[in-house]
Amino acid sequence: MLRNGAAAGGAGAHRPVRVWCDGCYDMVHYGHSNQLRQARAMGDYLIVGVHTDDDITLTIDGKDTYEEVKTAGRYRECKRTQGVSTTDLVGRMLLMTKAHHSNIDEDLDYRKHTDNFGKGPKGHSPWTGVSQFLQTSQKIIQFASGKEPQPGDTIIYVAGAFDLFHIGHVDFLEKVHQLAEKPYIIAGLHFDQEVNRYKGKNYPIMNIHERTLSVLACRYVSEVVIGAPYAVTADLLDHFKVTLVCHGMTEVVPDKDGSDPYEEPKRRGIFQLVDSGSNLTTDLIVQRIIKNRLEFEARNQKKEAKELAVLEAMKRLEEEKH
C-alpha cells in the first residue's frame, strides 16, 4: 500500500506484485508523478486510489490508518518531492506575480504571501506548506525515458508552454502518438519569458524546470527540448530529423517579427493540426481557481490544522514511549 510516499505489495517469487497508493492528487503535478513513478518501481502492477479530501495517514488521535498493512509487512515508503505543492501553484495563480519564473530574482513580497497562503493560526504543516524547488540533473534523469530514436521511428515535434500539465495536454499527446506506428515524440518547451510574451499576465504558472519534469513524466513523450525556439526553424527540424510537426487547436501567436512560427514545417508540408477532443486549457484551470479562491484558502487552512494536530498527537505518543 502506498500513500504520498508509502507502498506495499504481495510477496512471492513468481507472483506479480500489485501496488496500491492513494491520495487527493489535486491539480496533478510532477510531485505526484514522482510518487507514482517510485510506486510503480516497487512492483509489477500499480493501482491508484483518489480521495475526495484530506489525504492524511493518521487520525486526529494519532492512530495510524495504515497500521494493519504495516503489521502484515506490506508497507513501503518512497521519497516526497520537495519544492512543489498544490498550495504553492494555487498561490501563484492568485498572487499574479512573476517571481516564480526562471532568471527572475525572488520577490520578497511574493514569498511573504506564499508563506501565509492557507496558513493556519498555529503555523505551517510540513506536508501542505510551500518549499523551494531546486532542479538537479538527477531529477531529470529519473523522469526521462532514456530512449533514443530507432530506425523506422516517426519523429514528431510538438512545441508549447505545457503549463500546469493537465488532461488536455495528455489527450493531445495521445492523439499525436496515434498518428504513427512507431512514434518518437519530441516536446519543445519555451522559456518562461517567451511564454509570458505570448500568454501575458503572470504566465507560465510553472517555470521551465517544473514544466520539464511534468512533460517528461508523460508516457507519450520520448524527449524534451528545454528552452526551444518559438519559431520551428530549419536547423531544429534537420537536427532532430523531424518527420512531422503537430500543433493543437489553440491560437498560434505570431513571432516577435510578426512571422508564422510554423512557416518552415508548413513550407516542407510536414505540419498538421491535431484536435485533442478536450476543451480543458490552462486558462480554464486558472479561472476556476480564482473563482473559488476563498474555498481553496479555507481548504488549505483546514488541511494544515488537521496535519498540525496529527503532529502534536505523534509527539505525545513518542513522549509516552519514553
N, C-alpha and C positions, 0 to 999 in steps of 0.2 A: 504494500500500500504506500502511496506517495502523496504528500500534500505540501506544495510550495517548497519542496526540498526533502521529502521523505517518501521512500518507496519500498515495496516488498513484493516478492513473487513466490510461486510454489517451488519446492525443491525437487531433486530427481535428476539423474544423469541424462536421461533421454527424453524427459518430459518438457515440453515447451514452457518457458517461464512467462506467465501473464502478469503484467504490472498494472496496478491501479494508482492513479493520482487524481486529486480533486482540488478545486479552488473556485474563486469567483471569475477569474480571467476577464475582468472588466477592462474594456478597451485594450485588447491583447497587444503586447509589445515584446521586444526581444528578450526581456527578462523572463516572461512566460515561456517563450520559445526555448530559452536556455534550460529552463527547468524540465521541459518535455524532452529536450534532446538528451539530457542526463538520465532521465527516467527510462527512455527508450533503450539506452545503452545497458541498462540493468537487466533486460530480459529480451524476450522474442516478440511479445505482443503487448501493445500499450492501450489501455482503456482510460479515458479521461472523463471525470465527473465534473459538472458545472453547477456551482451553488447559486442560490438566489441572493445571498448576502452573508456578510461577516464570516469570512473564511479563516477561522481560528481553531487551533488544535487543542485548546484547553477550555473547560467550562469555567464559569466565574468563581467556583470554589476550588479551582486548581486541579480538577480531575482531568487526566489525560484521555482525550476521546479515542486515542489510538492504543490505549493500554492493552486491550485484548490482542491486537495484532502484534504488539511488541512481545507480549508474553509467549506468543506462538513462534517467535523468532522470524517473523516475516516483514519486519520493518527496516527500511533503509533511508538514509538521508543524503541529499546532494546539496551542493553549494548554492546559496542565494546570490543572484546577480546584483552587485552593488551599483548604485548610481542611476537607477531607473525605478519609477513607481507611477501608478495611475495618478496619484496625488500631484506629483510634480508636473505631469503632462497637462492635467486639468488647470493647474495654476498658471502655466504658460499661456494657455488659451484665454484665461480670464484677465490676466495682468497686461496682456498685449505689449510686452517688451520684446526686444531682440537680443537680450543678454545671453540667451542660450545658444545663439548662433556661434559657429566656429570663427576664430580670428576676431572676436569682439570681446573686449575686457568685460569681466563680470560687473554688473550693476549692483551696487550695494543695496539700493532700494528694492531691486528685484529679489535679492537673497533674503532681505528682511521680510518681504511679503510671502515668499515661498515657505520660509521658516514658520510663518504664522498661519499659513493656509490650512484650514481644517484642524488646527491645533486645539486640543482641549485645555481646560483650565489647569490641569495638573502636569502639563508638559507634553513632550513627544514620545510616541511609541517607536521603537527601533524598526518595526515592520512597516508602518504606514508613513513615517517621516521621510523627508527629502534628503538625499545624499548626492555627492558629486560623482558624475560618470567619468571615468578615465579609460580612454581607448588604449588597448595594447595589441601587439601582434598576435599574442596567444589567443585573445578573444576572437579575432578574425579567423585564425586557423581552425578554431573549434567549430565555427559556424560554416566555413567554406566547404564545398563538396570535394575539392581537390581534383576534380575531373578535368581532363583536357579534351579538346575536340578530337574525335576519331574519324578515320576515313569513312565517308558516306554520311557523316552528320550534316544536317542542315543548320548552319549558323544563323541564328535570328537575333537581331539587335532591337532592343526597346530602350527608350530613354524617358526620364521624367524626374519628378521630386520623390515620388513614392512616400509621401509624408503620412505619418500615422498609419502605416501599412495596415490595410483593412481588407475585408472580404471582396470589395470592388476590385482592388488590385489583384487579389488571388484569382478571381473569376477571369480577369483579363489575361493574366499569365497562363491560366489553364487553357483558355481558348487559343492563345498563341502556341502553346505546347502541342495542341491538337492539329496544327497546320502541317506538321511533318511527321514522317515515320520515325526518324531519329533526330529529334530537335536538340540543339545546344543553344540555350538562351543566354545572351549576354545583356545585362541590365546596366545602362549608363545612368549614374546618379549625378545630378547637377549640384554644384557647390551652393551653400546657403545664400550667398549674396546674389547668385544668379536666379535662384528660386524666388527670392524676395523681389527681384526686379520684375518678374512676370506675374507673381501672385500678389504682391503688395502686403499691406498690414504688417503683421509680425511673422508671416510665414517664412520658412517652414517651422512647424511646431517642434519637430525633432531635427537636431543638427545632422550634418553629413555623416558623422561617425555612428550615430544611433540609427540612422536610416540604412546605413550599410549593413549592419547586423540584422536588421529587420528583413531586408530583402534577401540576404544570404540564407536566412532561415527557411525561405520558401523552397519547397522541393522542385519547383519547375525552373528555378534559376541555377545555371551552372557557373556563371562568373559575373562579377560586378566591376564596373569601371568607376572608381571613386573620383568624382570631380570631372565628369565627362563634359566635353564642349557642348554648348547649347545647339550649335549647328552640326548636323551629322555630315562630317567632311569626307572627302575622297580618301584622305590619309587614314581616317578611322576605319572606313569600310575596307580598305586594302589591307591594313594592318591585321585586322581580325578575320579577314576573308569572309565578310558578311554576305550571306545569300539573300536574306530578306530583312527588311526594316518594317516594324509594326508600330502603330500608334492607336490609342483608344479613340472613343468618340468625343473626348473633351476638346475644348478650343485649343488651337495651336497659335500661340502668341508669336508675332514676328521677332526676328533677332534685333539686336540694337540698331543695326543699319537698315532695318525695315525689310530685310530679305526673309524668305521662307527657310526655316531651319532644316526642312526636309527636301530642299531643292535638288541636292545631289542624288539621293536614293530615288527620287521621282524621275530624274533625268535618266537613270540607269534602268528604270522600270522594275524596281525591286521594293517599292513602297506599298504597304497595304494597311487599310484601316480595319480595326478589329472591334466588334461590338461585344462587350463583356456580358451584356444582358443584365447588368446590375446598375441601379440608379444611385448607389451609395458613393459619396465623394467625401474627401477630407473636409470640404466646406460644410457639408451637411452635419458631419460629426461635431465640428466646432460650434455650429449654430445650436445644435442640440444641447451641448454642454453649457453654453452661455444662457440659453433659455431656462435651464434647470440649475442655475448657479447655487441658489440657496439650498436646494435639495442635496447637491453634492457636498457643500460645506457641512451641512448637518450630518450627512452620512459619514464623512471623514472624522468629524468630532466624536460621533457615537462609536465608530470603529476604534479610534485611538483610546477612548475612555475604557472600552472593554479590554483592549490589549494591555493597558496600564494596570487595570485591575488584576489581570492574569499574572503580570509580572510581580505584583505585590503578593499574590497567592503563592507563586513559585518561591519567592523569598521566604515566606513564612514556613512553607513545607521544608525548605532547606535548613532553616534555623531549628525546626523541631527535630530534624535528624541528628543535629549536633547538640 
